[in-house]
Amino acid sequence: MIQTKPPCETVAKQIMPIFRALVAKELRDKYGFSQNEIAAKLGITQAAVSHYINSKRGTHMLAEIEQIRGVRDAVKEVSASIAKENDYDSMLLAFCKLCRIVKGSKDFGENLLAVKKGASTA
């Protein structure tokens, strides 16, 4: 039986932690947010933010994802949106934009296979 999952499901499980790590670091470094403030903005725990900032979570494929054209700019845009607004819907739309950038990358298929392979061995 062939099991197919939509790309968004894989992105949510495997790629989203990378996005959160990048955004958490940007919010801390550029906007001076505390871990508690970042956690509240992202809807995650302070402990998760600590792991993202200290590279204990969201690091698998980080270098590869950062190399995809447009990802760094989108992270900056998402972070600016989060810093200026407390609108959860705006944040979700911004994360969707990041997802589209990654999925639109010519390397997405290769990155996706590497992420799946890494997840199955973890």
Solvent accessible surface area in square Angstrom, and as a share of the most:
residue,aa,sasa,rsa
1,M,233,1.04
2,I,154,0.78
3,Q,142,0.63
4,T,114,0.66
5,K,100,0.43
6,P,80,0.50
7,P,65,0.41
8,C,70,0.42
9,E,59,0.26
10,T,9,0.05
11,V,5,0.03
12,A,59,0.45
13,K,122,0.52
14,Q,55,0.25
15,I,1,0.00
16,M,39,0.17
17,P,28,0.18
18,I,2,0.01
19,F,0,0.00
20,R,68,0.25
21,A,2,0.02
22,L,8,0.04
23,V,0,0.00
24,A,0,0.00
25,K,46,0.20
26,E,20,0.09
27,L,0,0.00
28,R,92,0.34
29,D,98,0.51
30,K,130,0.55
31,Y,69,0.26
32,G,61,0.59
33,F,32,0.13
34,S,54,0.35
35,Q,55,0.24
36,N,102,0.52
37,E,89,0.40
38,I,0,0.00
39,A,9,0.07
40,A,83,0.64
41,K,49,0.21
42,L,11,0.05
43,G,62,0.59
44,I,40,0.20
45,T,89,0.52
46,Q,76,0.34
47,A,56,0.43
48,A,7,0.05
49,V,0,0.00
50,S,29,0.18
51,H,65,0.29
52,Y,6,0.02
53,I,15,0.08
54,N,84,0.43
55,S,57,0.37
56,K,150,0.63
57,R,102,0.37
58,G,12,0.11
59,T,59,0.34
60,H,95,0.42
61,M,19,0.08
62,L,31,0.16
63,A,65,0.50
64,E,80,0.36
65,I,0,0.00
66,E,51,0.23
67,Q,147,0.65
68,I,15,0.07
69,R,225,0.82
70,G,29,0.28
71,V,0,0.00
72,R,89,0.32
73,D,103,0.53
74,A,3,0.02
75,V,0,0.00
76,K,97,0.41
77,E,87,0.39
78,V,1,0.01
79,S,0,0.00
80,A,23,0.18
81,S,26,0.17
82,I,6,0.03
83,A,27,0.21
84,K,161,0.68
85,E,79,0.36
86,N,137,0.70
87,D,68,0.35
88,Y,123,0.47
89,D,93,0.48
90,S,30,0.19
91,M,11,0.05
92,L,72,0.36
93,L,125,0.62
94,A,13,0.10
95,F,9,0.04
96,C,62,0.37
97,K,72,0.31
98,L,0,0.00
99,C,16,0.10
100,R,144,0.53
101,I,40,0.20
102,V,0,0.00
103,K,65,0.28
104,G,66,0.63
105,S,21,0.14
106,K,189,0.80
107,D,57,0.30
108,F,21,0.09
109,G,40,0.38
110,E,125,0.56
111,N,14,0.07
112,L,28,0.14
113,L,124,0.62
114,A,42,0.33
115,V,1,0.00
116,K,94,0.40
117,K,146,0.62
118,G,21,0.20
119,A,42,0.32
120,S,91,0.59
121,T,111,0.64
122,A,121,0.93
